[in-house]
């Protein structure tokens, strides 16, 4: 009854089904790993934002690499802004996806070390991208700043090319090692995204809270792939049984037709 399974068509169909099942299972496992990774990163963000602010030098130092556990931690620093060595970071967007600059201002601490402060976003409203944009001044004199600690930006991590030959005081990546060489100073590893004091006139536009990744979507994809994997043998069985019934019906009709023919004289 099922000898048709040895036909070329059904052998190919069976092999494809056998290949699809482990492939879909593996894709489901991969999506579950992505779910676990995203859930862990979301928890790190939640924990970091909920933690009490600490002095910046408790978490970073010159040459230090900011870790995942330190990222987004709220830190404080006391010192003064150095606007003479201020630079802008090209091709940055705000919450409305408008392209402009981030303002990066060195912040000289009381002990002489330098903290890089991303003061926020400004529009690119200059006559051209080769001229230094008009940047609102930060508070003068001694001030205490607060912000979220961030790791150095690299091309590998961000995908942003570190273009050379840019106009004066314009950069592509916020990197403490590069800025330490430019400033010839002891620059703390990483930088902070300023959250206070808030700028006058709401410009530069402060960075928003870090978004959380949609981990639930990966979980749904994992379940979906596993359901697909379970459906393959079910579908194969349904097709095989339907084929067997169809062949049995045709065989019965052929037999009935033979019995109904008159005997030869």
PENORMO-V547953 format. One record per backbone hydrogen bond with DSSP energy under -0.5 kcal/mol. CO is the residue of the C=O (numbers start at 1). NH is the residue of the N-H. E is the energy in kcal/mol with one decimal. If there is no record, write none. Layout:
BEGIN
co->(CO,CO)
nh->(NH,NH)
e->(E,E)
END
This chain:
BEGIN
co->(2,3,4,7,8,9,10,11,12,13,14,15,16,17,18,19,20,21,22,23,24,25,26,27,28,29,30,31,32,33,34,35,36,37,38,39,40,41,42,43,44,45,46,47,48,54,55,56,56,61,61,64,67,70,73,74,75,76,77,78,79,80,81,82,82,83,87,88,88,89,92,94,98,99,100,101,102,102,103,103,103,104,105,106,106,107,107,108,109,113,114,115,116,116,117,117,118,120,121,122,123,128,133,143,143,145,146,146,147,148,149,150,154,155,161,167,169,171,173,174,175,176,177,178,179,180,180,185,186,187,191,192,192,193,194,196,199,200,204,205,213,214,214,215,215,216,217,218,219,220,221,222,223,224,225,226,227,228,229,230,231,232,233,234,235,236,237,238,239,240,241,242,243,244,245,246,247,248,249,250,251,252,253,254,255,256,257,258)
nh->(5,6,7,11,12,13,14,15,16,17,18,19,20,21,22,23,24,25,26,27,28,29,30,31,32,33,34,35,36,37,38,39,40,41,42,43,44,45,46,47,48,49,50,51,74,76,58,59,60,64,189,66,71,73,149,54,147,56,145,110,143,108,83,85,106,86,104,90,171,102,100,97,94,124,92,122,89,104,105,119,120,87,117,82,108,109,115,80,112,109,188,107,118,192,105,119,194,103,205,101,125,131,135,79,145,77,195,196,75,193,72,191,158,159,163,170,88,90,175,153,179,180,181,182,183,184,185,187,114,63,150,118,194,148,207,146,202,203,206,121,215,217,218,218,219,220,221,222,223,224,225,226,227,228,229,230,231,232,233,234,235,236,237,238,239,240,241,242,243,244,245,246,247,248,249,250,251,252,253,254,255,256,257,258,259,260,261,261)
e->(-1.7,-1.8,-2.1,-2.3,-2.2,-2.1,-2.3,-2.2,-2.4,-2.0,-2.5,-1.7,-2.3,-1.9,-0.8,-1.3,-2.8,-2.1,-2.5,-2.2,-2.1,-2.1,-2.4,-2.4,-2.0,-2.2,-2.3,-2.1,-2.3,-2.6,-2.6,-2.5,-2.2,-2.3,-2.7,-1.9,-1.9,-2.2,-2.4,-2.8,-2.6,-2.5,-1.5,-1.1,-0.7,-1.9,-2.1,-1.7,-1.7,-2.5,-2.0,-0.6,-1.5,-1.9,-2.9,-1.6,-2.1,-2.7,-2.6,-1.1,-2.8,-2.6,-0.8,-0.8,-0.6,-1.3,-2.7,-0.6,-2.5,-1.6,-3.4,-1.9,-1.3,-0.8,-2.0,-2.5,-2.9,-0.6,-0.6,-2.8,-0.6,-2.5,-1.7,-2.9,-0.5,-0.6,-2.8,-2.0,-1.9,-3.1,-2.9,-2.3,-0.5,-2.3,-2.7,-1.0,-2.1,-2.6,-2.9,-2.8,-1.3,-0.9,-0.6,-2.3,-0.5,-2.0,-3.2,-1.9,-3.0,-2.4,-3.3,-2.0,-2.4,-2.6,-1.8,-1.4,-2.0,-2.7,-0.9,-3.3,-2.2,-2.2,-1.7,-1.9,-2.8,-1.5,-1.2,-1.0,-2.8,-0.7,-3.2,-3.2,-0.8,-2.1,-0.5,-2.9,-1.4,-1.0,-0.6,-2.7,-1.9,-0.7,-0.7,-0.5,-1.6,-2.2,-2.2,-2.2,-2.1,-2.2,-2.5,-2.1,-2.2,-2.2,-2.3,-2.1,-1.8,-1.2,-0.7,-1.0,-3.0,-2.7,-2.5,-2.3,-2.4,-2.4,-2.6,-2.3,-2.4,-2.4,-2.6,-2.3,-2.4,-2.5,-2.5,-2.3,-2.3,-2.3,-2.4,-2.1,-2.0,-2.5,-2.1,-1.8,-2.1,-1.6,-0.6,-0.7)
END
